[in-house]
Amino acid sequence: MKSLNILFDDVEEQSNSLAAIGPRLQPVKSFSVFDHPICLAHPLRLTASTWLTHIPFGMALIDILQPGVLVELGTFSGVSYSAFCQAVKELRLGTRCYAIDTWEGDAHGGYYGSEVLADLRQHHDLLYGDFSELIQSSFNDALNRFENGSIDLLHIDGLHTYVGRTEGTIRQL
Ligand SMILES: C[S@@+](CC[C@H](N)C(=O)[O-])C[C@H]1O[C@@H](n2cnc3c(N)ncnc32)[C@H](O)[C@@H]1O
């Protein structure tokens, strides 16, 4: 099984070569919402989350990067993840999406019950089930599902201390 560090090392290798990734990651000198109108879309998933104000940015990011594979670590009620999926669907991209979470909570944000995942499934499965998967797992246990270098966009929104423990590698992203 791959360790998280190996996964991040892959990402580091890729980010060391901007040319290999392509012009989409070149510095953006100006940004116009008219170039990425998806960021003005009405979000279909609005539940309590600190991510609500980032939704337009998240949707624009999908349009700019057009990732082949998107993985989110830490999904909770799915505000960020559903925004990504909504953008993928409305932009008619071929992106495969994966959300990884124990859906149990953590020491930072608190613990919760099975109703959170059940509610998200009701929203998600019908709208996005043909290109997206909700994987109920710890981050580490889910890693062996992904080939090295196969993730184009990794959104890390898990336990802050967990992110802190891996900050050396995350900084290289
Ligand atoms: C801050 S919330 C995610 C918020 C979400 N992105 C949103 O848009 O509202 C963090 C989530 O990470 C999950 N989590 C934390 N550590 C984890 C781990 N090691 N493995 C799997 N899930 C984890 C928790 O269950 C929690 O649901």
The ligand as an SDF file (V2000), in Angstrom:
LIG
                    3D

 27 29  0  0  0  0  0  0  0  0999 V2000
  -13.4620   20.2080    7.5950 C   0  0  0  0  0  0  0  0  0  0  0  0
  -14.3940   18.7470    7.2340 S   0  0  0  0  0  0  0  0  0  0  0  0
  -14.5490   18.8190    5.4690 C   0  0  0  0  0  0  0  0  0  0  0  0
  -15.3740   19.9810    5.0250 C   0  0  0  0  0  0  0  0  0  0  0  0
  -15.8780   19.8870    3.5980 C   0  0  0  0  0  0  0  0  0  0  0  0
  -14.7900   19.8740    2.6080 N   0  0  0  0  0  0  0  0  0  0  0  0
  -16.8770   20.9940    3.2800 C   0  0  0  0  0  0  0  0  0  0  0  0
  -16.9510   21.4440    2.1290 O   0  0  0  0  0  0  0  0  0  0  0  0
  -17.6100   21.4260    4.1870 O   0  0  0  0  0  0  0  0  0  0  0  0
  -13.1690   17.4900    7.5170 C   0  0  0  0  0  0  0  0  0  0  0  0
  -13.6220   16.0650    7.2480 C   0  0  0  0  0  0  0  0  0  0  0  0
  -12.4430   15.2630    7.1990 O   0  0  0  0  0  0  0  0  0  0  0  0
  -12.7470   13.9770    7.7030 C   0  0  0  0  0  0  0  0  0  0  0  0
  -11.4810   13.3740    8.1300 N   0  0  0  0  0  0  0  0  0  0  0  0
  -10.5640   13.9070    8.9790 C   0  0  0  0  0  0  0  0  0  0  0  0
   -9.4940   13.1120    9.0900 N   0  0  0  0  0  0  0  0  0  0  0  0
   -9.7360   12.0340    8.2970 C   0  0  0  0  0  0  0  0  0  0  0  0
   -8.9880   10.8680    7.9480 C   0  0  0  0  0  0  0  0  0  0  0  0
   -7.7690   10.6450    8.4560 N   0  0  0  0  0  0  0  0  0  0  0  0
   -9.5180    9.9770    7.0980 N   0  0  0  0  0  0  0  0  0  0  0  0
  -10.7520   10.2100    6.5540 C   0  0  0  0  0  0  0  0  0  0  0  0
  -11.5140   11.3080    6.8380 N   0  0  0  0  0  0  0  0  0  0  0  0
  -11.0130   12.2040    7.6810 C   0  0  0  0  0  0  0  0  0  0  0  0
  -13.7580   14.1860    8.7950 C   0  0  0  0  0  0  0  0  0  0  0  0
  -14.5850   13.0570    8.9700 O   0  0  0  0  0  0  0  0  0  0  0  0
  -14.5160   15.4330    8.2940 C   0  0  0  0  0  0  0  0  0  0  0  0
  -15.7560   15.0560    7.7250 O   0  0  0  0  0  0  0  0  0  0  0  0
  1  2  1  0
  2  3  1  0
  2 10  1  0
  3  4  1  0
  4  5  1  0
  5  6  1  0
  5  7  1  0
  7  8  2  0
  7  9  1  0
 10 11  1  0
 11 12  1  0
 11 26  1  0
 12 13  1  0
 13 14  1  0
 13 24  1  0
 14 15  1  0
 14 23  1  0
 15 16  2  0
 16 17  1  0
 17 18  1  0
 17 23  2  0
 18 19  1  0
 18 20  2  0
 20 21  1  0
 21 22  2  0
 22 23  1  0
 24 25  1  0
 24 26  1  0
 26 27  1  0
M  CHG  2   2   1   9  -1
M  END
$$$$
